Amino acid sequence: MAREQALLSTEIVNRGVEPSGPDAGSPTFSVRVRRRLPDFLQSVNLKYVRLGYHYLISHGVYLATIPVIVLVCGAELGSLSRDELWAKVWGEATYDLATVLAFLAVLAFTISVYIMSRPRPVYLIDFACYKPADELKVSKAEFIDLARKSGKFDEESLAFQSRLLAKSGIGDESYMPRCVFEPNANCATMKEGRAEASTAMFAALDELFDKCRVRPKDVGVLVVNCSLFNPTPSLSAMIVNHYKMRGNILSYNLGGMGCSAGVIAVDLARDMLQASGAGLAVVVSTEAVSFTWYPGKRRSMLIPNAFFRAGCAAVLLSNRRRDFHRAKYQLEHVVRTHKGADDRAFRSVYQEEDEQRIKGLSISRDLLEVGGHALKTNITTLGPLVLPFSEQLLFFAGVLFRHLFPASSKAAAAAPPPGEGEEASSAAAPYIPDFKRAFEHFCMHAASGDVLEHLQANLGLRDASTCRADSCRFFCSSSMTARPPAWMQKCSNASLKSGM
């Protein structure tokens, strides 16, 4: 119960003077109870720490064996003088041609197997973002005005969407398809969805192919993700047909995966490149706003209207070593967490019909808390892969202290001295590593301006202006997760800069 209450925050709202009824003329107030993000700095789940070290050990055994071999050989050779070493190599040993050739053959075979078996690095050559025409630009005030003129919403629904827009972090230069505001027209049709998706995807891909000077037939892997609009033939088939791509292309279409679909698509493209050796992969992330438009009255289903915007992002990936010098980024780590086994997480974003049988996307109040726990899990798992050794040593020293002296840790947390509760509780909590020592840049996918502020405070970041600018102009949730600063490490410059 105490854990549940810690995730709640209260707010007293002045609703003005009651206009009618028995309390007419009296001031009225209401109390709002909101869920907030879990505090990343007060707890850590050791299960996900172990998972991170499992990734590190399973992919980096050579990091431990090679230094040991070098140390042993160096110590042995260092104990011999030059004359003694020369005598052992040429004076005391006898060689024949067969022995020398066999040794060279084994050495060449071992090196070849190592080079061929290790996974090739994956590079991002370039990316492109779809910018709609200026006539599709909609300000927040114009959004409410057009929604009112469409006749699809009552005043209460319009007021609710207006409050959402004010807190969303969306600017006045985002883009919306105008068909959603047409009076007495159903925009959630296959025709409108195909038209919006094809316009956005083809524009982004045309720019991407032109930037990279790559022919569509050279692409070996194609991954497209769009959460809510999944026609037949698929969006990936539309791209293959439009650009007349080759017949043996590995084509995938992801649907229903929400805001995380961009990172999932990148992970799938990486796996396909390393498994097939296709060379080039294209990842396209988009969302069809017209197909997800909800003209009803249920508040939980009105939220996507205020937050989703037209957009598309396309990236070109490569695992060819010759592309290293022209690549902008190199993929380092992808960590994924699936919370679908939790019923609250499963129902937090749910497509359904309302009481009037109008289809829409329902956003639960549990989404903020569920998303916060997933983010916390990912950061915990990522820690052993990226943190410097000094931070990991301090963390394990704290864990060891709490394991050896559990009574003193619990006593310090349960009964802090008067006036020193904050310091005592922070001392009793486990040491949380400073991720700013592993990354220079954080690019966070935020559902709103309030969520972005919570994440900035939780992670102790100084500046989140880049994320705010991205959300302000391109607030298409599915496309935002495909932006490369979130998951790539810069490799085109001499000094490497890492990002998360």
PEJO-V174156 format. One record per helix or strand. SS is the DSSP state (~ for helix, > for strand). FROM is the first residue (numbers start at 1). TO is the last residue. If there is no record, write none. Layout:
BEGIN
ss->(SS | SS)
from->(FROM | FROM)
to->(TO | TO)
END
This chain:
BEGIN
ss->(~ | > | > | ~ | ~ | ~ | ~ | > | ~ | > | ~ | ~ | > | ~ | ~ | ~ | > | ~ | > | ~ | > | ~ | ~ | > | ~ | > | ~ | > | > | ~ | ~ | ~ | ~ | ~ | > | ~ | ~ | ~ | ~ | > | >)
from->(2 | 8 | 27 | 46 | 62 | 82 | 97 | 123 | 134 | 137 | 140 | 155 | 174 | 178 | 190 | 216 | 221 | 235 | 250 | 258 | 280 | 289 | 299 | 311 | 321 | 329 | 343 | 349 | 359 | 367 | 389 | 406 | 421 | 435 | 441 | 449 | 465 | 477 | 484 | 488 | 499)
to->(6 | 17 | 35 | 59 | 78 | 91 | 117 | 129 | 136 | 138 | 149 | 168 | 175 | 181 | 212 | 218 | 225 | 243 | 254 | 276 | 287 | 292 | 307 | 318 | 323 | 331 | 346 | 353 | 363 | 386 | 404 | 414 | 428 | 437 | 441 | 459 | 473 | 480 | 486 | 490 | 499)
END
